[in-house]
Amino acid sequence: MACSVIVLTVILERILFWIRIERRRNRTLMDEILRLAEKRDWAQIRKKIRGSEDYVIRVLTVGILHREYDMGKAMEAEARHMEKKMSRFMTVLDTMITAAPLLGIFGTVLGIISSFKMLGTGGIADPKLVTGGIAQALITTAAGLGISIITVFPYNYFKSRIENGIYVMEKYATSLEVVYEKVQIDKHK
């Protein structure tokens, strides 16, 4: 029961997290930032990004703010921070996928031991007691497997969302670095 409550809580929290993330996305602004960076219009970029809560724009902003030092490392650090937020509680889901069936099997083993104790003390006079006890013990295995099976689908969905988020951050960060290098080369010509 505790496993199912934990899993449900984490799944709901992650769903709300990804809904918030998606609502904050501003894909057109990301492309506009790259165009403005190509023109070296840093002041206009600052105006455009003000108030944006898009995680990719945040990575680009950190890069732009640190362009004179090490743009790549600054964006990488910010992307790692965002990846950590995206991966929050994923270890809990992963653990529950493994632990729930094991706890179920543990409950079944304890139930079967109890049934055999009844068999030892009461004999085979009433086999319904033993078979009923074993059937009841198997419920814990079924519950554990059910929790695990139900958890694996959202877990894999969230993992794919994380991978996609990392890909988008890397794509735009690399694009910004390329644009900035081109700007630097053009500046020195």
C-alpha atoms as one frame of an Amber mdcrd trajectory, in Angstrom:
protein
   0.000   0.000   0.000   2.816   2.398   0.893   4.540   1.672  -2.440   1.403
   2.519  -4.406   0.918   5.786  -2.506   4.552   6.772  -3.083   4.365   5.889
  -6.788   1.111   7.777  -7.279   2.468  10.857  -5.480   5.657  10.918  -7.554
   3.806  10.362 -10.836   1.388  13.214 -10.098   4.236  15.531  -9.091   6.174
  14.728 -12.287   3.083  15.224 -14.475   2.534  18.669 -12.935   6.238  19.473
 -13.360   6.183  18.622 -17.085   2.939  20.541 -17.630   4.541  23.636 -16.053
   7.687  23.162 -18.163   5.668  22.863 -21.372   3.590  25.963 -20.599   6.755
  28.031 -20.143   8.302  26.987 -23.472   8.861  29.729 -26.059  10.332  28.171
 -29.194  10.113  31.300 -31.334  12.077  33.292 -28.759  14.886  30.691 -28.831
  15.320  31.178 -32.589  15.070  34.940 -32.186  17.849  34.908 -29.576  20.119
  33.118 -32.044  19.346  35.684 -34.753  20.012  38.571 -32.371  23.264  36.942
 -31.206  24.364  36.785 -34.829  23.842  40.560 -35.003  25.651  41.029 -31.663
  22.582  42.763 -30.278  23.116  41.746 -26.650  20.975  44.580 -25.272  17.991
  43.485 -27.354  18.496  39.903 -26.203  18.366  41.059 -22.570  15.067  42.831
 -23.247  13.567  39.834 -25.043  14.493  37.241 -22.413  13.353  39.286 -19.427
  10.626  37.370 -17.630  11.030  34.185 -19.673  10.853  30.973 -17.668  11.721
  28.649 -20.562  14.490  26.304 -19.403  16.285  26.361 -22.780  16.272  30.157
 -22.835  17.686  30.089 -19.321  20.593  27.948 -20.550  21.182  30.339 -23.469
  20.976  33.345 -21.142  23.654  31.924 -18.860  25.850  31.372 -21.918  25.320
  34.916 -23.160  26.040  36.382 -19.733  29.316  34.423 -19.588  30.285  34.821
 -23.263  33.485  36.678 -22.398  34.663  33.894 -20.092  33.553  30.390 -21.060
  30.153  30.279 -22.676  30.183  26.488 -23.192  31.000  25.556 -19.619  28.472
  28.045 -18.247  25.701  26.596 -20.412  26.781  23.057 -19.562  26.566  23.782
 -15.828  23.102  25.324 -16.205  21.943  22.409 -18.368  23.137  19.944 -15.722
  21.213  21.889 -13.091  18.078  21.679 -15.233  18.655  17.984 -15.935  18.790
  17.400 -12.180  15.410  19.114 -11.806  13.982  17.026 -14.646  15.290  13.810
 -13.081  13.939  14.571  -9.611  12.279  11.535  -7.988  13.106   9.262 -10.927
  15.187   7.079  -8.615  12.100   6.643  -6.433  10.111   5.320  -9.397  13.014
   3.126 -10.461  13.304   1.713  -6.947   9.568   1.029  -6.731   9.621  -0.835
 -10.043  12.126  -3.215  -8.459  11.031  -3.196  -4.817   7.250  -3.626  -5.195
   7.407  -7.127  -6.741  10.084  -8.156  -4.239   7.920  -6.986  -1.347   5.007
  -8.868  -2.898   7.028 -12.071  -3.127   8.193 -11.557   0.464   4.552 -11.276
   1.563   3.693 -14.416  -0.388   6.521 -16.372   1.227   5.388 -15.263   4.694
   1.806 -16.262   3.837   2.860 -19.677   2.578   4.934 -20.248   5.717   1.850
 -19.404   7.779  -0.263 -21.824   5.691   2.232 -24.635   6.179   2.227 -23.979
   9.932  -1.556 -24.430   9.870  -1.097 -27.602   7.880   1.425 -28.841  10.426
  -0.817 -28.185  13.415  -4.188 -29.055  11.910  -3.176 -31.804   9.511  -4.902
 -32.298   6.183  -8.326 -32.488   7.782  -9.325 -29.101   6.358  -7.287 -28.368
   3.181  -9.448 -25.287   2.468  -7.642 -23.435   5.256  -4.274 -24.093   3.616
  -5.349 -23.337   0.043  -7.226 -20.229   1.188  -4.121 -19.040   3.020  -1.933
 -19.611  -0.055  -4.424 -17.817  -2.303  -4.489 -14.880   0.083  -0.674 -14.866
   0.208  -0.470 -14.652  -3.592  -2.413 -11.379  -3.506   0.725  -9.603  -2.288
   2.696 -10.828  -5.302  -0.058  -9.722  -7.664  -0.198  -6.310  -5.976   3.583
  -5.892  -6.173   3.638  -6.855  -9.838   0.705  -4.548 -10.538   2.467  -1.578
  -8.939   5.635  -2.352 -10.880   3.852  -2.732 -14.219   1.830   0.439 -13.740
   4.950   2.382 -12.716   7.151   1.325 -15.622   5.051   3.194 -18.220   5.223
   6.673 -16.634   8.857   6.028 -15.712   9.795   5.393 -19.336   7.691   8.344
 -20.491   9.438  10.687 -18.056  12.849   9.298 -19.068  12.079  10.053 -22.712
  10.980  13.588 -21.770  14.265  14.093 -19.902  16.302  12.819 -22.862  14.398
  15.094 -25.229  14.878  18.078 -22.906  18.624  17.421 -22.758  18.750  17.130
 -26.539  16.974  20.478 -27.021  19.273  22.214 -24.513  22.366  20.786 -26.222
  21.061  21.679 -29.685  20.417  25.336 -28.873  23.538  25.699 -26.726  25.671
  24.350 -29.564  23.901  26.649 -32.025  24.612  29.647 -29.791  28.285  28.677
 -29.481  28.587  28.336 -33.258  26.904  31.722 -33.819  29.123  33.357 -31.203
  32.299  31.887 -32.723  31.214  33.168 -36.140  30.552  36.599 -34.638  33.998
  36.600 -33.045  35.666  35.640 -36.340  33.695  38.308 -38.239  34.594  40.873
 -35.565  38.322  40.307 -36.065  38.195  40.566 -39.867
